[in-house]
Amino acid sequence: MADKWQLWVVAACLTAATGSAWADSLDEQRTRYLQIKQAWDSRQMDTVDQLMPTLRDYPLYPYLEYRQLAQNLDQETGLAVSEFIKRYPTLPPVRSLSSRFVNELARRQDWRGLLVFSPEAPKPVAARCNWYYAKWATGQQQVAWDGAKSIWLTGSSLPATCDKLFSAWQAAGQQNPITTLERIRLAMKAGNGNLVNFLAKQLPEDYQTIANAVMDLQNNPGTVENFARNVGATDFTRQATAIAFASLARTDAEGARQMIPSLVQLQKLDEQQTQELKESVAWRLMGNDITSDQARWRDDVVMRSDSTSLIERRVRMSLGNNDRRGMNTWIARLPVEAKAKDEWQYWQADLLMEQGRREEAEGILRKLMQERGFYPMVAAQKLGVDYPLQVDKAPAVDTTLTSGPEIARVRELMYWGMDNLARSEWSYLVSSRTTSQQQMLASYARQQNWWDLSVQATITGKLWNSLQERFPLAWQPQFERNISGKSIPMSYAMAIARQESAWNPKARSPVGASGLMQVMPATAQHTVTKFGIPGYSNSSQLLDAETNIQIGTQYLESVYQQFGENRIFASAAYNAGPSRVRTWQGNSAGKLDAVAFVETIPFSETRGYVKNVLAYDAYYRHFLSQSDKLFSDSEWKQRY
């Protein structure tokens, strides 16, 4: 009732002030903006219509206009929509408006109007299907069929909107069983079993043998040898055999290995196709629990391989076993461009040192030190010298760059807590500017305490040496409060947060991790209960920076203590879980140094995570005027 009374008073004032100027304060504009939103949500459109003209100068007025346009899209003309898009080309909702209106024109069956409005094919699939259907409806059949085929050939499911295009394509005799088989192959490769079965059932009567065989194969890859025997050898059956075989190799490597000669004969596989089968098995024979015969076979396959990732996996296996001779062999087998990677440059130098070729090794390490990141920092520590940290200073901010409508909208969106829209506005703004302007914008964002936008600008602009903007001292008072009494250094806690969320306090992962330190709800509840953290009641609080830092630093402290205050183990545990780290410790059994342990972490995501966190920690220690060595002395000397 109070809201309705407030809106009535505003409407009355508006009536009295008709024709007067609305040059009022930002706070007053924000008040009316909120009133408009409340009126809109309660369907009081007369109030909306009265208030709207009073906010033409408010930064978020374009969003109100967009809402009005979108609400009445079924009555709008192509001209009105086009003019709105031209007026606000950087407005985030505008990016989907064109395809939305294409779909609306398709609903109206205004095919000519659709093509006038959108002369080029839209990117979103549903709108693209409607666009190609419009081409068919206006007599441009070949364009429509080519478009239909390009959309059809995917391993993903497609929206129902596309059905009418595909029906016309099929009725014209253009969608034949060969194109269906090709899509089945793509669906098998993508692991989309439901789509495989759906498509197989669409095949005509004279393809039922292959259709049934494909469905059996999809449901049970273990029948791949029967499949290869019962169907003729074609390009499709060879590819289907290879996909199912790779799936079988993941669960029964030895059974798959023994099956290869039979599959080669039955499907008439050439040398390259045979090698691909062998590599599917070789990937599964990289542990130490295999026979000597399997090991010899695997190494013969890897030696013949052109797969950089497979050879790198073999290098890491040698590294994990502290097999220096094997490392030398397999690094030498890498392609030239792969050998130039930071990690393999470092390990080539390490091997040369062991061989007494110190001058050559140090030359490689000194050259590596000129780059950025984990291994350049490791190289400096190996040589016992300071890492030459390069920090580019941003040019002074040009006020004309920061006084435009985009920045004003970003500021208001941040004020209203609409962070995702603010980030979208910001991303478009940064991507449309020169490198120098991008540096200015990154610096400006840092000055405004928009730390996630500062980081985002450096990523968009590839400003890798703008280290102050890449690694701002974000939420510093909150971190200082919450690490008090804990062993974790503030630089380390900040490095974890920077890696986890790039300082976006509203970040959410697909699996539910939330906030600055990407805390999982279950982890939060366990941590709160175990350590008696007061005031926590539900997972939505993880989007509050203070709460997230409080819980995140407490959990980080717990894994840090579990692993003897070693950041390598603690970082890996924060990412992959403590139990996995204990398994990796058991596997390495004290054979490795710090760098070798990091490089042999089996999960590529966790391996990259640990490298990033350690490097980020060094950057933060630099900005906190502390020692910026990559590893502590105890971490460097420890055996892993």
N, C-alpha and C positions, 0 to 999 in steps of 0.2 A: 504493500500500500504506500509505503514511504517513497519508493522509487517512482510510482505513478504520480504522486503528488509533486515530486521534484520535477518530473518531465512536464507536468501541466504548468508549473510555474515558469519553466524555461520557455514553453510554447507561448505563454502569455507575454513574456518579456519580448519574445521575437516579434509578436504581432505589434507591440508598442514601438518596437525599434525598426520597423520596416523602412528600408531605404537608408539606414544609417550605416556607417563604416564599422568593420569588425577588426580594427587594428589593436587587438588586445594581447595580453601576455601569453607566454607558452603554457603556463599553468592553467589559464582559463581555457585555452584551446584543448588541452589534455582533458579537462573536465567535460567539455562538450563532446569530445571524441568518445569518451567512455559512455556518455549519455546516449549518443547515437547508437553505439554498439548494443547497449542494453535495450533501447527501443526496438532496434532491428530484431534482436533475439526474441523479444516479446511480441513481434509482429505489429508494432505501432508505427505503421509506415507514414502516417500523416506527420508524426513528430520527426521521423527521419528526413522526410522531404523538406520540412521547415528548417531543420538544423544544418543540413548538408551545405547550403550556400554560404553559411557562416564560417566554414572551415577550408575555404579554397586555398588559403595561405599556409595551412598546417601541413607539415612534411608527409604525413600518412594519408592525406586526402586522396592520392591516386589509388590506395587500397580500398577506400570507400567507393570510389568510382568503379573500381573493378568488381566489387561485390554487387553493386547495382547492375552492372552490365551482365555479369555471370548469372545473376538471378533471373534476368529476363532474356537470356540468350536465345530462347526459342522464338522471340519476337524481333530480334535484332537483324539489321541488314549487314551485308558484307562490307559495305562502305563504312558503317559505324565501327565495326570491329577492326577493320584495317586502320582507320584513323586513330583508334585507341592504341593500337600496337605501335604506330608511328610516333605517337605522343609520348609513350612511356616504354621505349625499347629495352631498358635495363631492368624494368620491374619484374621480379621473379615469376609471378603468376602469368605474365604475358607469354612466357616460354611455352606454356601448354595451351594458351588460349587459341592459337591458330588451329591446332589439331582438334581441340574441342569443337570449334566452329565448323571444321570440315565434317566431323561426325554429325553435327546438328543439320548441316545442309544435306547430308546423306539421309538423315531421318526424314527430311522434307522431300527427298528424291529430286532435289534441285541439282542435277548432275552438271549442267552447264555452268550454273552459278558457282558450284564447288570448284570447278577448274579455273574459273575466272578469279575466284578468291585465292586459290592456291595453285599457281602455275607449276610449281615443283612438287614432287612427291613428299609428303610429311615423313618424319622419322618414326614416330610411334606406330606400332604395327597395325592397330585397329584403324587409325586414320589412313594409313597407307593402303590397306585393303579397300577402304571406301574410295580412295583416290583412283586406284586402278579399276575398280568397278565403274566409276564415273567415265573412265577412258573407254571401257567396253560399251557402256550405255550411250556414248556419243560417237560410236562407230570406229574407234581406234583400237581394233581388236588385238593386233599383234603386240602393241605396247601393253595391253592388259594381260595377255598371256605370258609375256616375258616377266612382267611384274609378279603375276601369280606364282610363277615357278620360283622366282627369287625368294619370295616369302615362304613358300611351301617347304623348301629345302632347309629344314632346321630340325635339330633333335629335341626342341622344346615344344610344348603344347601351344596352340594358337588360339586367340579369342574367337568366340562364336561369330563376331562381326565379319570374320573372313569367310564364313561358310557360303554366302551368296556369290562371292567372287569365285571360290573354288567350284561351286556348282555350275556356274556358267563355263568355267574352264573345262570341267569334266564333260559337260554336255556338248561342247565343241570338239570333243575327242582329243584334247590337248594333254589332259592329265592321264597318262598311261601307266600300266603296272611298273614300268622301269623307274618312273619318278617316285612311285610309292616305295619300291624296294630301296631306292637311294635314301629316302627319308627314314625308312626302317633302320638302315645302316647308321645314320646320324643319331637316331634315338638310342640304338644299342650302345654307340660310343659314349653318349651322354648319360648312360645308365637309366634311361627313362623307360622302364619296363612296361608301364601302363600304356604308353604311346605305342611301343612296339606291338603289343598284343592288339590294340585298337586298329592299327594300320594293317596288320597281317589279316585281320578279319575282313578288311575292305578289298583284299585282292580278289580278282575274278575266279570263277570255277576252275579254269585250267591252270591256276597257280596254287591250288589248295595243298599240293604236296609240299611245296617250298614254304607256304604259309604255316602249315602245321609243324614243319621241322623248325622253323624260326621260333615259334612260340615255345616249343619244347626246349630249344637251346637257351632262350631267354630265361625260362623258369629254372633250368638246371644246366649250368655251364659244363658240368661233369659229363654231359652227353655229347661233347664236341666231337669226339672221334666217330660216334654213330652218325652225327650230322654230316661230317666230312665224307663218310662212306656212302650215305644214302642220297645225297644230292649231287648233281653234276658240278664239275669244277668251272666256276665262272668268276668274274671279278667280284661280284657280290658275295658269293659263298666263301671266297678266300678271305675277304675282309671280315665277314661275320665270324668265320673260324678264328681269325686272329684276335678279335675283340673278346669272344667267349674264352679263348685260350688264356688270355691275359688275366681274366677273372679267375679261372681255375688255378693258375699259377700262384695267385695270392693265398690260396687255401691248401694247395697240395703241390708244392714245387717239384718234388721228386717224381710224382705221378705225371705231372705235365712234361717234365724233362724226358721221361721214357716214351712219351707219346709222340714226340716231335717227328721221328722218322716216318711213322705211319701217316701223320697229317701231311707231310711233305709229298709223300707218294700219292695219297688219295686226292689231294687238291692241286697237285702239279705245281708246287710252290717254287719260285725261283730263289736264287741265292740271297737276295736282299730280304725277301719275305721270310725265308728260313731264319736269317739272322735276327729279324724282329721277334720271332717266336722265342729264340734262344735268349734274347735280352730280357724278355718278360720273366723268364725263369732266373736269369743271372741276378736281377734285382733282389730276388728272394733268397739268395744264397750268400748274403754278405755278413752273416753272423759267424761266430766261432764254433757253432754246434753242428758243423757239416763234416762229411767224410773227406778224406784226401782226394778221392776220385771226383767228388762234386767240386772241390776247390780247384783242381786242375782244369776241369771242364769250364767252370765259371771264368777262370782267368784267360782261357783260350777265347771265350766269347768276348770278354772285355777287350782283349788285345786286338780283336778284329772289328771292334765297334767304332762308329763315328759319333756316338752319343757323348757329348761333353759331360752331361749330368751323371751318366753311368760311370765314366772314367773318374770323375771327381768323387763319386761315392767310393770307388775302389781306393783312391788316394786316402780318403778319410779312414777307411778300414785299416790301411797300413799304419796310418798315424795313430789310431786308437790302440793298435797292437804294439806300438813302438818299434815297428819294422822299418828301420831306416833304409835298408836296401830296397824294400818294396816301394817306399815313398819315392825314391830316386827313379825307379823303373816307371811308375805310373805317372808321376809329374812329367817325365820326358815324353810320355804318350799323349799328353794333352795337346790340343790344337794351339797354335801360336797365340791367338787372341785370348784363350783361356789362361794360358801361362802368364799373361800380363796382368791378371787380376791381383789385387792386393794380397790376398791370402797365399797364393802360390808363389808370388814374388818373395814374400817373407820366408816361406818354407824352403824355397830354393836357396836363399841366403843361409838359412839355418843348416842345411845340408853341406853347403860349401864351407862353413865355419868348421864343421865336424871333420871335414876332409883336409883342414889346414890351409884352406884358400881364403884366409881372413881378409885380405885387401879386396878381393873380388866380392866377398860377402858384404863387407862394409859399404862398398860402392852401391850395391843394390839397396841396402837399408837406408843410406843417406838420400838416395833418390826417392825412395818410398816415403820418407819423412816429409817430403814437400807436398804430399797429398793430404786429404782430410780424413778423419775418422779413426776407427779402431786400430787397424794394422799400422797406419803411419805413426800412431801413438805408441804401439807396441815396439815398432822399429826404434824409436827414440829411446825407449826404456832398455831395449836390448843393447844399444850403443852406450848407455849411461849418460845421455845428454838430454837437455831440455827440448821438449817438442815446440817447434816454432809456430805458435798459434797465430793465425792471421784473422784479425777482426776488422772488417770493412766498416767504416763510419758512414752513416747515412748522410746525404746532403741535407741542408736546412730545409724544413718543410715549406713549400710554396702554399701560401694561404688560399690562392685561387683554386688549388687542387682539393682543398678540404672544406670549401664553402659551398660546394655544389649540392644539388638535391639528393644525390645518392648518400652522401655522408650524413645529411640531415635525417634521411630515412633510417639509416643504420642506427643512429643515436636514439631515435624514438622507438625503434623495434627493440633495442636493448633495454630501454626504459620499461617497456611493456612486457619484457621477458620473452619476446618472440625471437629467441636466439637463432633458430634454424633459418628463418627468413632473413635475419640480419646477416648471417654468414653467406647466404645466397646472394644478397645484394652486394656484399663486400667482394665476393669472389668475382662477380661479373665486372665490378669496378676495377679491381686490381688487374684482371686479365686484359683489360682494354687499354692499359697504360704502358708507357715506355719503362725500361729498366730503372732509370733514374727516378721516375715518378713512383714506381713500385717500392723502391727503397724509402722514399719519403712517406708513402702510405704505411709501410711496415713500422717505421719510426713513430709516426703519428699515432698509430694504434697502440703501440707500447706506452707512449706518453699518456694516453687516455685510459690506461689499465685495461684495454681490450686485448688481453694477452693472447687469447686464441686467434684473434684476427691478425695480430702481429705475426704469429707463427704461420697462419694460412697464407699471408702475403708473401712470406719468404719461400714457401713451397710453390705457390703459383708462379712466382717470378724466378724460381730457381736461384735464389739469393743465398747460396750456401755459405758464403763468408760473412754474411750479415748476422754474426753470432749473437749480438745483443738482442736482436729482434727474433732470431730463431729460438733463443733460450732466455726469455725474460725471467726475471726474479719474481714470478707470479705468486700471489697469495702468501707473501713472505711472512707477515705477522701470524697468520694462521698456522703455517708450518713451524715457526719458532715456538708458538704456544704448545703445539701438539707433539713435538719431539723432545720437549723438556722432560728430563728424567729417563729418556730412552737412549740406547746405544747407537741407533742409526744416525748417521750424519745428515744434516739438512740437505746438503747437496745431493745425496743419494736418494732421499725421499722425493725431492723435486725432479730428479732424473727419471724415476719410476713414473711419476705423474705425467711428465712431459712425453714419455714414450707411450703411455697408456691412452691419453686423451688429447694430446697436443694442446692442453690447457682449456679444453672445452668443458665447462662444468655440467653441461646438459648432455654430454655424450652418452649414447647407449649402444651396446654391441648387440648383434643378432641373438646372442644367447642370454642376454639380460644383464651383463655387467654394466654398471652405471657410474657416472660422474667422473671427477678428475682422476681418481686412482682406479677407475673401472672395477669397483667392488661388486662381486656377485651377492645377490640377496641372502643366499644360504651362508656364505662366508661372513657377511655382515652380522647376521643373527648369531652365529657361533661365536664370533669375536666379541660382540656386545655382551653375551651371556658369560663367556669365559672370563672376561676382564672387567665386568661390572660397569660398563659404560652407560651412564644414565641418559634418559630423554629420547631413546630410540624406540619407535613403535612400528614403523612400516618402511618398505623399500623406497617409497617416493622421497624420503628424506635424504637418500644418497645423492640426489641432485642438488642438495644444499652443500656449498663448498666446505663450510666449517665441519659439518657432520661427516662428509666424505673423507676429509683429511684426517679427522680424529679416528675414524674406524680404519681407514686405509693404512695410516702410519702404525697403528697398533698391530694390525695383521702383519705388516712388513717387519716390524720389530720381532714378532714371534718367529717368523721363518729365519730372520737374521740370527736370532739366538739359537734356533734349532741347528743351524749349520755353522756354528762357531764364529759368528761375525764375519763370514766370508761372503762378499757381494756376488761372486760368481754363482755359488750354490743358491744364495737367497734370491737372486734375480731369476734364475731358472725355475726355482720353486714357486715364485710369485706368478710366473707365466704358465708353467706346466704342471704344478703340484709337487709337494714335497716327496711323495712316494716314488714318482718317476726319477727325481734327482737321486734318491737313495739307490735306485736300481742302477743308474749310470755310474754312481760312485763304486758300486760293487763290480761293475764291468771293467772299469779302468784300473781298480785295485792298486792305486798308488804308482802306476807306471808312467804317468804323464806330468808335464808341467802345466802351468795355468793356461797358456795359449793353446796347447794341444787339446786340453780338456774342453775348452770353449769350442774349438773347431770341430770336435768329434761329437758334439751334442746331436743325437739322431734326428731331432725335429728341426727342420730348416727355420720354422717360425721362431722357435725358442732360441736357436743359435743366433739368429739375427737380432732377437730381442736383447739377449745378454750383451752382445757387442755394442748395440746402441746405448743401452743403459750405462755401461762402463764409460763409453765416450762422453755421453751427456753429463755424467757425474763429473768428469774432468772439466768440462766447459763450465758447469755451475761452480765448482771449486775455484776456477779462475776468476769468475765474476764476484765471488765471495772473498777474494784475496787470500786464498788458501793454496796449498801445494796442488798442482794440477797433473801430477803423475797418474798414469792410467791405473796401475795396480799399486796397492799398498805393499810395503816390504814383505809382510807376512804372506799376502796372497801370491806374490811373485816367487817366493822361495818354497812355498808349500808344494808337496807332491799330491797329485790328484788320481 
